Amino acid sequence: MCLALPARIVELLDGERCRAELGGVRKEISLALVDGAALGDYVIVHVGYALTRLDPAEAERTLALFAEAGLDPAAARDHPDAERGSST
């Protein structure tokens, strides 16, 4: 089973990489598969790669559906591999 989540780009890094945030967790991901991604964009993330950009309204609807289903992306903060960050 695959799960890809919408995350917001909070920092652009060197070499087709960025730091994206979901539920207060920041993770370095690759932008190699997405052209034109910019700071503040939402991207669909799967296994460390941004697969596509996502309209902000669609990202919010998707995150709301996760919450409605009882899935809390913020719970990932407690995972030992999570990089801590602010939610700004």
Residue pairs with C-beta under 8 A, 6 or more apart in sequence:
2 46
3 46
4 44
4 45
4 46
4 51
5 22
5 44
5 45
5 46
5 66
5 73
6 22
6 42
6 43
6 44
6 45
6 54
6 58
6 59
6 62
6 63
7 20
7 21
7 22
7 27
7 29
7 42
7 43
7 45
8 20
8 21
8 22
8 40
8 41
8 42
8 59
9 18
9 19
9 20
9 37
9 38
9 39
9 40
9 41
9 42
9 43
10 18
10 19
10 20
10 21
10 26
10 39
10 85
11 18
11 19
11 26
11 39
12 18
12 38
12 39
13 19
13 28
16 30
16 31
16 32
17 28
17 29
17 30
17 31
18 28
18 29
18 31
18 37
18 50
19 26
19 27
19 28
19 29
19 83
19 85
20 26
20 27
20 29
20 43
20 45
20 50
21 27
21 85
21 87
22 45
22 73
22 76
23 72
23 73
23 74
23 75
23 76
23 77
24 74
24 77
24 84
24 85
24 86
24 87
25 73
25 74
25 76
25 77
25 79
25 82
25 83
25 84
25 85
26 83
26 84
26 85
27 45
27 48
27 82
27 83
28 48
28 83
29 43
29 45
29 48
29 49
29 50
30 48
30 49
30 50
31 37
31 43
31 50
32 49
33 49
33 50
33 51
33 52
34 43
34 50
34 51
34 52
34 53
36 53
37 43
37 50
37 53
41 53
41 54
42 53
42 54
42 55
42 56
42 58
42 59
43 50
43 51
43 52
43 53
43 54
44 50
44 51
44 52
44 54
45 51
54 62
63 73
66 72
66 73
76 82
77 84
